[in-house]
Amino acid sequence: MSRAAERLRLLINHLDRPPADIRAETTGALSFNSSYPQRLRYSWDTDLLTPDQRLSYEENGFILIKNLVPEEDIDRFRSAFERICRQEVKVPGLLDFQEDAELFRYCNLPQVLQYVECFTGPNIMAMHTMLINKPPDAGKKTSRHPMHQDLHYFPFRPADKIVCAWTAMEKVNRQNGCLVVLPGTHTGTLKEHDYPEWEGGVNKMYHGVRGYDPQHPRVHLEMEKGDTVFFHPLLIHGSGMNQTQGFRKAISCHYASSDCFYIDVKGTTQENIEQEVKDITNRKYELGSDITFQDTWAFRGRLVQGERTSL
């Protein structure tokens, strides 16, 4: 038995209780499902992840899978992406691509979903899609993305049933602003976020996390075309400046178990993003003041595997 496999065995043996239904974890009710593979806190044993990969996600909050998305698919996504950039087609939303059939194929790729299931379970919703076209920095450092936790933007829980898949559409390195992560920060709680006080400003809705340890060890995720990183929504991460002359492209989707449920964020650190999202939605779609933060997410969500049980 490898060292990683032995550590996983010890983790499983020291679970205080069997894997409970996610609502039971929140309410304290006892409802157990023994028909699905053994779950640690952050992952299911579906026989896909190696012991090293599963242990890495449990301890660090991310895993990088090399060459997961074929070049042919990446090239098709890039062509669709470029048609949008040239305004040959119009897609609702600036970066979201739920309504573009070709780009949404990314969210349904079997090789992506088989990894997603390791973290969400079998019922999977695609909740948030993004085309990321990081521009060359114009000298004001505005191409940076401040360190943040994705859960700040989501009014649904539990966090441990949410995962992001982020795929490089070309070589991504420190020069063009690769992702940088703080391993292990997914084991903490959601922190306060707001706009960072950066000279030159910051992009709209690019909130930064407050009160994290800037001396925490960092990992720069340098990736090749087709490489895909899966990470937990509490993992603190961001990206640096694009110091090259070209745009840096990536495609991503946040997935959640359809068993997740919406929460009211009033009175929490998420109130600021709730109000900002509602204001933007009202200005763009003229839906009136009755629109809720939860509504903006329910509108986006798409079932991609299994059954839609809650979200």
N, C-alpha and C positions, 0 to 999 in steps of 0.2 A: 504494500500500500504506500502511495506517495505521501510526502509530508503534507501537501495540501489536502489530500483525501482524508488523512488522519485528523487534521484540524477541523474539516467539515464534519466528520463523524462525531467529534467531541462537541461541536456546536449543536448538532442535532440531538445528541444524547442529553444535553443540558437544557433543552427547551423546557420551560416551566409547565407547558401545557400543549396539547395537540393543536394543529393549525385551525383557527376559528374563522368562521364567516366574518367578513370585514365589518359588518354592522355590529356583530357581537363584540369585536375589538373596541368599538366606540361606546357601545351602550352598557357593556358588562354582561349581556345575556350570553348563555352558553348554547352555541349552535355550531356543531362541528361537521365537517365534510371530509370523510375518510376516503372518498372515491377519487380524489385528485392527488397527484404526487406530493411528497413531503415539502413543506415550505419552511425556509428559515425566515428571518425578518424581512429580507429584501428580495428573495428569489425563490422560485419553484424548481424542483428537480424534475425536469422534463427529459432528461437523458441527452440534452443537446450541449449544455455547458460542460466543459471539463472541470474537474475539481479546482484547478488553478484559476479558471475564469470565474467560477461561482464564488470562490473565496475572495478574489480581487474585488468583485462587485460588493460583496458583503462588507468588506473592510474599507474600500476606497470610494465606492459609489459610482464607479464607471468601469466599462470594459471597451476596448478597441478591437474591432474585428477587421482584419485586413482583407481587402479585395472582395468585399461582400456583394456589392452591386456591380453587375457586369458593365463593361465599357459601352456596349451597345445601348443599354438603358440610359446611362449617364448622357450619352450623346443625344438621345431623343429628348431627354429632359432639358438639356442645354438649348436645343433648337427651339423647343416650345418657350423656354425662358426668354430667348433672344427675340422671338416674335412679339412677346409682351413688351419687352424693352423698346422695340421699334414701333410699338403701338399699332401693330398689324391686327391684333386681337385685343379685346377689352375683357378684363377679368375683374369681378367685384372684389374690392379690397386692394390695398396697395401691395401687400406681400403675401397674403393668404391665397391659396390656390384650390380651395375645396371645389370650386365650380368649374375648374379646368380638367376635363377628363384625362388628357394625356399626362399632366403633371400629377394628378391624384393617383395615377397608377403606382407612383412611388409608395404611397401609403398601403397599397395592397400587395406589394411584392412578397411572395411567399418566403423568400430568404430573409427578409426583414421581420415579417410577422412571427416567424418561428423563434426569433430571439426575443421579440417583444413579449411573447407569451410566457417566457421565463420569468418576467417581472410583473405582469398584469394578471396572469391567469388566462383562461381560454376565451372569455368574452371581452372583446377589444373594440374600443372606440377611438377613431382618429379625431382628436379634439382641436389641434392647432397646427396648421401647416405654414411653412415659411420658405420663401426663396430669399437667400441671403447673397446680396451682390455688393460686397464691401468695396467701396471706391478707393482709389489712391488718395492718400491724405494730402490735403491742400496746404499743410503747414500749421493748421490750428489744432491738430490732434483729435479732430472730431470723428475720425473713423474708428476710434476706440469704442469698445463696449465695456462699460464699467462692470466690476465684479458684482454678481447678483445671484439670487436663487429664483429659479423659474416659478416656484410655488407662489411667489408674491403675486403673480398675475392670475392665479387659478382659484375660483370659488368652489372647488370641489375637493373631496377627501375620500379615502385616506391617501396621504402622500406616497406611502409605500406601494400603492397600486398604480402609480403614474411613472412613465419613463419617456425620455426623449431619444429618438434616433436621428443622428446628424451625420450626413454623408458628404464627403468632399467631392466636388465636381471637377477638381483639378488638384494639382499639388498644392498643399497648404503647409506653410512653415512660418517661422517667427518673422520673416521679412514681410510677408503679406498678411500677417495678423491672424495666426492660428488661435484656436481655443487654448485657454490656460485654466487649469482646474486646481482646486485645493483638496487633495485627497482626504477622505474621512469626514469632511464637513457635513455630509448627508446624515450623519448620526445626531446632529444637533437639531435645533428648532428653527422655525422661520423667524428671521430677524427683520428689524425695521429697514425700509428702503425709502429713498428719495433721490432727487436729482443731485449728482455730485457737484461740488463747487469747483468746476474746472475752468481754467482760463480758456476762452474760445468756445465754451458752451458744450452741449451734449445733444444728441438727437432726441426727438420727441419720444416719450415713453421709455427712454433708456434710464430707468431708475437704477441706483447703485445701493448695495447693501451697506448698512451702517454697523459699526461696532465689531467688525471681524478683525482677526489678528493679521496684520500685514506681514508679519514674519513667518506665518505658516508656510511650510514647504509647498512649492508649486510644481506642477507638471505641465509642460508645453506639449500639446498634442499635435505633433507634425504628422501629416497624413498624405497618402497618395490618392489619386483618383479612384473612387469606388470604396475606399476605406470608410467604415462607419463606426461611430462611437455611440454607445448607449449609456445614458446617465440619469441619475436620480434627481427629482425636482428640488431637493434641498441642497444639492451639491453646489457650493459656491464656485462660480466660473465667470469668465469674461473673455475678451480678446483684445489684442494690442492693435497698434496702428498698422495700416497697410502702407508700407514704405516702398512699394514697387510702382510701376507705371500702369499696371493692369488691374482690372477688377478681380476680386477673389470670390468665387462662386461656391455655394453649398446649398443643399436642400435638406429640409428637416421636417419631422412631424412629432408632436407630442401625443402619446397614446395614454389612455386610461382604461382601467377595467370598467365595463358598463355597469358593474355592481357599485361603483363609486356613487356618491350622493352630493348634492349641492349644500352649501352652508351659507349662512348670513355673515358677512364680514364686517358689519357695523360694530364699532367699538374695538376693532382690531387694527393691527398695523397695515392692513390692506385697504383701509378706507380711502386713502389717497389715490390708489390706482383704480378703485371702483368708480370714484367720481370722475376721474379723467377719461376712463373708457366710456362711461355713460355720456359725457359731454361730447366726445368725438362721434359716438354712434348717433346721437341726436342731431348733430350738425350735418352729418353725412347722409342719413337716411330719413330725417324728419319724422321720427317715430314717436315723438312726444316724451313727456316726463315719466310716463308709466313704464318705460323699458327698464328692466333691472339688469344688474351685473350678471346674474345667472342666465337671463334671457340671451345675452350676447354670446354666451358659451353654448347654450342649448341649440342656438341657431347654427353654430359652426359644426357641431359634433356629427360624425358619420360612423355608423357601424361598419366595421371591416372584417370582423370574425365573431362567430358565436351568436349570442342572443343579446338584445338590448333590454336589460333588466331594470335599469334605474336612470342612468344619465340621459 
